[in-house]
Amino acid sequence: MPVQSESETIVDLWSARIPGLGRFAEHHWLVVCRQSTADRWEVWQTASECETSWGHLHRNLLRPSSGVGNGPGRIIERWTGDDAVYLASRIEASPTAYPWHHRYRVFPGPNSNTYVQWVLGPLYTLGWRGFGRRYANSIRLAKTWANHDMHGRTVCAVIEVDDLSSVPRDVQRSSTLNTSADLSIAVIQ
């Protein structure tokens, strides 16, 4: 794990080939590094596998760098600074904010890649081997958030744009589902 100052936050995107499907599919997960800790966050096909599981969403089910049975894991991308702090807060809020933690389907999703792409939003797009990455599209998110609204949890606005560069960064960052807020904005490209 990386060496860092006490206050620095690092978020790493990891990937490993899936047994039997390694030529075509990869499993992605995120690791949040702070001070002397590294927490691995991922969606797994089996629910409630460890003490820190929320349905199919798990924290520290496996060691941060462990592969998934078809070779070692590898770091794909690393975020530091403001982007890492933003991603870490989104990841750590996901037990209550991620809309599909009690549901898993290999294809078309929701699966591990759906979760990772949901967390990353516009900061990074998983490659073609990340089957399920497109499951969290604007239509599904709008339906999910509308359901939350029907139960009095949040009011949601989904805005679809062609080019995220035209959207101010602070608005892009507000694209999380925050159940303690009165308004949630999703900016979808």
Secondary structure, 3 states (H helix, E strand, C coil): CCCCCCCCEEEEEEEEECCCCCCCCEEEEEEEEECCEEEEEEECCCCCCCCCEECCEEECCCCCCCCCCCCCCEEEEEECHHHHHHHHHHHHHHHHHCCCCCCCCCCCCCCHHHHHHHHHHHHCCCCCCCCCCCCCCHHHHHHHHHHHHHCCCCEEEEEECCCHHHCCHHHHHCCCCCCCCCEEEEEEC
